[in-house]
């Protein structure tokens, strides 16, 4: 018997952080149901990465923008203990799967919302992914050699600052 046997998790996340978090829950025995958009999660294009982050999960494709897809998602949430979503702030509410809507159906539901830069603040509406966070923190690895001086007739590199202009001194 695993630690989280009997725990049902509804996973509406994409790309890396959410699928990784719910994959850890699945490894501990949780029954994770991954809800994907019609056509599947875009990360399926990276097959090896997708498979690694979504092993031990069941999957269902639902269009949350249709009444049928939304109803099925809400039905699944009513029977779950945990709901994890990775939308930008406000998107889950617009789709009808926000915190208030799902807690009204299932008051014991643990609702986890992951977003790139948090629910409030100047970057709240900015989508965020691994490369964005690394760039913002100046932690991206260098993929090219440092720039070299251009081929020009300039005798020195780097160029010297322009000389200060001398204005006549008052007498």
C-alpha positions in Angstrom: 0.0 0.0 0.0 1.4 3.4 -1.0 1.3 6.5 1.0 -1.4 8.3 -1.1 -3.5 5.3 -2.1 -7.1 6.3 -2.5 -6.4 10.0 -3.0 -7.8 11.4 -6.3 -6.0 14.3 -7.9 -7.4 16.2 -10.9 -4.5 17.7 -12.9 -5.2 20.6 -15.2 -1.6 21.7 -15.6 0.7 21.8 -18.7 4.4 22.1 -19.4 6.8 21.4 -16.4 6.0 22.6 -12.9 2.4 21.3 -12.5 2.9 17.9 -14.3 6.1 17.4 -12.1 4.2 18.1 -8.9 1.3 15.8 -9.8 3.7 13.2 -11.0 5.3 13.1 -7.5 1.8 12.6 -6.1 1.2 9.7 -8.6 4.5 8.1 -7.6 3.2 8.1 -4.0 0.1 6.2 -5.0 -2.4 9.0 -5.8 -4.9 8.4 -8.6 -4.0 11.3 -10.9 -6.4 12.2 -13.7 -4.8 14.6 -16.2 -7.3 16.7 -18.1 -5.9 17.8 -21.5 -7.4 20.1 -24.1 -8.7 18.6 -27.3 -5.7 17.4 -29.3 -3.7 16.8 -26.2 -1.2 18.9 -24.2 1.2 20.8 -26.4 4.1 19.1 -24.5 3.2 15.8 -26.2 5.4 17.1 -29.0 8.4 16.4 -26.7 7.5 12.8 -26.2 10.2 11.6 -23.9 9.8 14.6 -21.6 6.0 14.3 -21.6 6.1 10.6 -20.8 8.5 11.2 -17.9 6.3 13.9 -16.3 3.0 12.1 -16.8 3.8 8.4 -16.0 1.4 6.7 -13.5 -1.4 9.1 -14.6 -4.7 8.5 -16.4 -5.7 11.1 -19.0 -8.9 12.5 -20.4 -9.4 15.1 -23.1 -12.0 17.8 -22.3 -12.9 21.1 -23.9 -13.6 23.3 -21.0 -15.1 25.9 -23.3 -18.0 23.6 -24.1 -20.9 22.9 -21.6 -20.3 19.2 -21.9 -16.5 19.4 -21.2 -17.0 21.8 -18.3 -19.8 19.6 -16.8 -17.5 16.5 -17.0 -14.6 18.4 -15.4 -16.8 19.7 -12.6 -18.1 16.1 -12.1 -14.5 14.8 -11.8 -13.7 17.7 -9.4 -16.7 16.8 -7.2 -15.2 13.4 -6.6 -11.6 14.5 -6.2 -9.6 15.4 -3.0 -7.1 17.6 -4.8 -7.4 19.9 -7.9 -4.3 21.4 -9.4 -4.4 24.0 -12.2 -1.7 26.0 -13.9 -3.6 28.8 -15.6 -2.7 32.5 -15.5 -4.7 34.3 -12.8 -8.3 34.7 -13.7 -8.4 32.0 -16.4 -9.8 29.2 -14.2 -12.6 31.5 -13.1 -13.5 32.4 -16.6 -13.5 28.7 -17.6 -15.8 27.9 -14.6 -13.2 25.8 -12.7 -12.1 28.5 -10.3 -11.6 28.0 -6.5 -15.1 29.3 -5.5 -17.0 27.3 -8.1 -15.3 24.0 -7.3 -15.3 24.5 -3.5 -19.1 25.1 -3.8 -19.3 21.6 -5.4 -16.8 20.0 -3.1 -16.1 21.9 0.2 -13.3 19.5 1.2 -11.4 20.0 -2.1 -7.8 21.1 -1.8 -7.4 23.6 -4.6 -3.8 24.3 -5.8 -3.2 27.1 -8.3 0.3 27.4 -9.9 1.2 30.5 -11.9 4.4 31.9 -13.2 4.7 35.0 -11.1 1.9 34.6 -8.5 -1.7 35.7 -8.4 -0.9 39.4 -7.6 1.7 41.9 -8.5 3.1 43.6 -11.6 3.9 40.3 -13.4 0.8 38.3 -12.4 -0.7 38.3 -15.9 2.6 37.4 -17.6 2.9 33.7 -18.6 6.0 32.2 -17.2 8.1 29.1 -18.0 11.5 27.8 -17.0 13.4 29.9 -19.6 11.6 33.1 -18.5 12.5 32.5 -14.8 16.1 31.8 -15.7 16.4 34.9 -17.9 14.8 37.1 -15.3 17.3 35.8 -12.7 20.2 36.2 -15.1 20.8 32.5 -14.8 20.6 31.5 -18.5 23.7 29.6 -19.7 25.7 31.2 -22.4 25.1 29.5 -25.7 27.5 31.5 -27.8 31.0 32.9 -27.3 31.4 36.4 -26.0 31.1 39.1 -28.7 34.3 40.0 -30.6 35.3 43.4 -31.8 34.0 44.3 -35.2 36.3 44.5 -38.3 36.7 48.2 -38.6 39.6 50.6 -39.2 39.3 51.8 -35.6 42.7 51.6 -34.0 41.4 50.7 -30.5 38.8 48.4 -29.1 36.7 49.2 -27.2 36.3 52.7 -28.5 37.3 55.4 -26.2 34.7 57.8 -24.9 34.2 61.0 -26.9 36.5 63.8 -25.6 34.9 66.4 -23.5 34.3 69.6 -25.3 36.1 72.5 -23.7 34.0 75.5 -23.2 35.7 78.9 -22.8 36.2 79.8 -19.2 34.5 82.9 -18.0 36.9 85.8 -17.5 
